Every structure is written in structure tokens, then in C-alpha cells.
Amino acid sequence: MTSDDLLKGFEFTATLQMRTPLRILLKHRTQRNLNAKLPNFAPEGWEGIWMPVLKTWSELGGKDLFEFVGPSATDIGPVENRGYEYWRFLVAIKSAANTRVPYEQRRALAEAEAAKEEWARFVCELGGPSGAAAKALSYR
């Protein structure tokens, strides 16, 4: 059995933290096949890593079994569903913080994003909307 028998390809996993640059977060979950050259999305090792993607049980010729999707580590602790919702939050607030407008407007945009109800469970861990906005602005 070779790695080609078990692996489907590779997936880039960005570090799900407020300090991770937006350009890196936008590459999160990008996939490449086994033979592709893997681009260096993360010049700093802590920003993200290419991970192998295993074939599913059914792709290996077995039964179509439930595939476990575990939590992801983040700067606010473990987050379910591979961190998908937290990733969405990070992209949203960092996009507001990276807007090309004066600082006070960026801060207001980031606070408004952080105040949305859909992000409440994350924002409370980051010091509320103003704390989350301040972090997003300090890590652009």
C-alpha cells in the first residue's frame, strides 16, 4: 500500500487566530491534488500548514460511514466543525479592520461587525465588540 492509496491530496489549514493575516485566512481549506506543487501561502510557520487529506471509507472501497469532523484549536479555545464559523468571523472582522479608510472608520466598521448576534459566542471571549475590534485592528 502506498500513500496514493490512502491520500486524496493536501489542504491548507490556516491558524485560526486573530493575529493570522487576512491574506492567509482567505487561503484556509484550499486544496491541491497529490502531484501538485504546494504554494507557500504562509511565509511564517505559525500562520498555517499544508495537511494531507485522507480518502473517505467509501473512496477506499468500504461502507459509506460517518466521517468524524473534529474541533479546531483557536485563540479562544476549541471550536467545533473544524472552526468553520470562527473562520467566517475572523474573515469578516479582519476584512472590516483592513478596509482602506481612516482608522476611526475602520474601528467603527470592526466594532459593528463584532456586534452582530451571529458572532456573540466568539466576541464575548475577545472582550466584547470593542475588544474584538481592537484585536482585529492591532493584527492587520
TORDRENDREN-412077 format. One line per 2 residues: their letters; for each residue x, y, z of N, C-alpha, C. Coordinates in steps of 0.02 Angstrom, whole numbers. Example, Ala and Ser with C-alpha at 12.3 -4.5 7.8 and 13.67 -1.06 7.14 Angstrom:
as> 660/-284/390/615/-225/390/660/-165/390 | 642/-112/354/684/-53/357/645/2/394
This chain:
mt> 42/-58/0/0/0/0/45/62/0 | 29/111/-43/68/173/-47/26/231/-21
sd> 58/288/-15/22/348/8/-34/366/-41 | -24/352/-106/-76/366/-156/-140/325/-142
dl> -132/268/-110/-190/227/-94/-232/258/-38 | -202/296/6/-237/324/64/-251/398/58
lk> -210/434/21/-216/507/18/-252/530/-45 | -292/582/-36/-328/613/-90/-291/675/-115
gf> -256/707/-69/-220/769/-86/-199/805/-23 | -195/871/-28/-174/912/28/-222/971/36
ef> -228/995/98/-270/1052/113/-232/1100/157 | -235/1164/138/-202/1215/179/-247/1232/238
ta> -219/1230/297/-255/1246/358/-222/1307/389 | -257/1363/388/-232/1425/419/-239/1419/494
tl> -195/1452/530/-200/1456/602/-259/1503/618 | -308/1477/653/-369/1516/666/-361/1559/728
qm> -324/1613/718/-311/1661/771/-318/1732/744 | -334/1778/789/-342/1847/769/-277/1875/738
rt> -220/1850/759/-156/1876/733/-140/1851/663 | -175/1800/639/-162/1773/571/-184/1825/519
pl> -140/1843/473/-158/1893/422/-218/1871/379 | -258/1920/359/-317/1906/318/-299/1869/255
ri> -244/1887/222/-224/1854/160/-212/1779/170 | -190/1760/230/-179/1690/247/-246/1656/261
ll> -289/1690/300/-355/1663/316/-396/1648/253 | -388/1691/203/-426/1681/141/-403/1619/102
kh> -346/1592/118/-321/1531/86/-342/1468/124 | -373/1476/183/-392/1420/226/-435/1370/187
rt> -419/1307/194/-454/1250/163/-445/1245/87 | -396/1281/59/-379/1273/-11/-350/1203/-20
qr> -372/1169/-72/-348/1100/-83/-308/1094/-147 | -261/1046/-145/-220/1030/-204/-217/954/-209
nl> -208/929/-270/-203/857/-278/-133/834/-258 | -124/769/-256/-61/740/-232/0/762/-271
na> -7/771/-336/51/786/-378/65/860/-387 | 21/902/-360/30/975/-369/85/1002/-324
kl> 118/1053/-349/167/1089/-307/126/1131/-258 | 144/1127/-194/107/1163/-143/134/1234/-136
pn> 92/1285/-147/116/1354/-140/132/1370/-68 | 177/1417/-58/196/1439/9/150/1496/30
fa> 89/1480/51/42/1532/72/65/1566/137 | 97/1529/181/115/1554/247/191/1561/254
pe> 216/1621/244/289/1629/250/314/1616/321 | 272/1628/371/289/1613/440/256/1546/458
gw> 294/1501/486/269/1434/502/207/1432/545 | 198/1480/589/140/1480/634/75/1499/599
eg> 79/1529/539/20/1555/505/-25/1500/475 | 4/1443/458/-35/1390/429/9/1335/402
iw> -22/1280/382/15/1221/361/-26/1181/310 | 9/1148/265/-24/1101/219/-31/1035/255
mp> -91/1007/255/-106/943/288/-129/892/236 | -111/829/245/-136/777/200/-211/767/210
vl> -246/753/156/-317/737/159/-326/663/144 | -352/627/192/-362/555/183/-425/541/142
kt> -424/488/105/-484/467/70/-536/444/121 | -600/450/102/-654/427/146/-657/351/143
ws> -693/322/190/-702/249/190/-732/225/124 | -781/261/99/-812/239/36/-764/245/-23
el> -720/296/-23/-669/303/-75/-617/248/-72 | -610/219/-12/-563/163/-3/-596/96/-18
gg> -659/98/-38/-694/36/-57/-735/6/-1 | -742/42/54/-781/16/111/-851/44/112
kd> -883/35/168/-950/61/177/-948/137/182 | -1005/168/167/-1010/240/173/-1024/256/247
lf> -971/264/285/-976/276/357/-973/350/373 | -998/367/432/-994/435/458/-921/455/463
ef> -905/513/437/-836/539/440/-833/589/497 | -791/577/545/-784/621/603/-753/688/582
vg> -785/742/604/-758/809/593/-748/839/663 | -686/844/683/-671/867/750/-666/942/756
ps> -652/964/817/-644/1036/829/-577/1060/805 | -571/1126/800/-508/1158/783/-485/1200/842
at> -419/1204/849/-391/1248/900/-393/1320/875 | -413/1366/918/-414/1437/901/-387/1476/960
di> -382/1541/952/-358/1582/1007/-411/1592/1061 | -472/1567/1051/-523/1568/1104/-538/1498/1130
gp> -498/1450/1110/-508/1380/1131/-535/1338/1074 | -551/1274/1087/-576/1229/1035/-643/1253/1007
ve> -651/1249/942/-713/1269/908/-734/1211/863 | -798/1193/867/-825/1136/829/-825/1148/754
nr> -839/1094/717/-846/1094/645/-784/1122/609 | -726/1099/633/-662/1120/603/-653/1195/605
gy> -688/1229/649/-679/1301/657/-711/1343/603 | -756/1314/563/-783/1350/506/-816/1416/525
ey> -858/1417/577/-892/1479/597/-843/1530/623 | -793/1507/661/-743/1554/687/-702/1582/630
wr> -686/1541/581/-650/1565/522/-691/1620/487 | -756/1608/479/-800/1659/448/-798/1724/488
fl> -800/1718/555/-796/1778/598/-730/1814/587 | -674/1777/588/-609/1809/579/-605/1845/512
va> -628/1814/459/-626/1846/393/-669/1909/393 | -728/1906/424/-773/1963/424/-743/2022/463
ik> -719/2010/523/-695/2065/564/-628/2092/538 | -586/2047/513/-521/2070/487/-531/2106/420
sa> -582/2088/382/-597/2125/320/-618/2196/337 | -659/2203/389/-679/2271/411/-619/2310/435
an> -575/2277/473/-516/2311/501/-465/2328/447 | -467/2295/390/-419/2307/336/-446/2353/281
tr> -506/2379/291/-535/2425/242/-491/2486/235 | -486/2512/175/-442/2570/162/-480/2636/176
vp> -493/2647/240/-524/2709/263/-485/2731/325 | -496/2792/349/-461/2814/409/-473/2767/469
ye> -426/2768/515/-427/2723/573/-493/2722/610 | -520/2780/626/-583/2783/665/-641/2749/627
qr> -643/2756/562/-695/2722/523/-684/2646/523 | -620/2625/516/-605/2553/520/-626/2525/587
ra> -611/2561/641/-630/2539/708/-706/2532/714 | -742/2582/688/-815/2579/691/-842/2520/650
la> -813/2508/592/-834/2451/550/-820/2385/585 | -761/2379/616/-743/2317/651/-788/2306/712
ea> -803/2360/749/-848/2353/806/-919/2335/784 | -942/2364/730/-1009/2347/704/-1012/2274/683
ea> -959/2250/652/-957/2179/633/-958/2135/695 | -917/2153/744/-912/2113/805/-977/2114/845
ak> -1017/2165/837/-1080/2171/875/-1136/2128/845 | -1125/2098/788/-1178/2056/757/-1191/1995/801
ee> -1254/1979/808/-1275/1923/851/-1243/1856/832 | -1233/1845/768/-1205/1781/746/-1134/1768/773
wa> -1099/1821/794/-1031/1814/819/-1028/1817/895 | -1084/1823/929/-1085/1836/1002/-1043/1786/1041
rf> -1047/1721/1025/-1011/1672/1065/-935/1679/1058 | -912/1708/1004/-840/1718/995/-819/1785/1026
vc> -859/1836/1015/-841/1904/1036/-837/1909/1112 | -879/1872/1148/-876/1875/1221/-808/1851/1246
el> -776/1805/1211/-710/1779/1230/-654/1829/1213 | -670/1878/1173/-619/1926/1150/-628/1995/1182
gg> -668/2000/1235/-676/2063/1270/-732/2107/1243 | -783/2075/1212/-839/2113/1185/-822/2144/1117
ps> -871/2179/1088/-860/2208/1022/-801/2255/1018 | -791/2297/1068/-734/2344/1065/-668/2307/1073
ga> -666/2255/1116/-605/2216/1124/-588/2177/1061 | -639/2147/1030/-628/2109/968/-604/2155/913
aa> -634/2214/908/-614/2263/857/-543/2286/868 | -525/2299/931/-457/2321/946/-407/2267/927
ka> -423/2204/940/-377/2149/921/-371/2144/845 | -427/2150/811/-426/2146/738/-385/2203/708
ls> -389/2261/737/-351/2319/713/-277/2314/729 | -261/2282/785/-190/2277/803/-154/2223/764
yr> -192/2174/739/-163/2120/698/-190/2126/627 | -168/2172/589/-193/2181/521/-152/2140/476
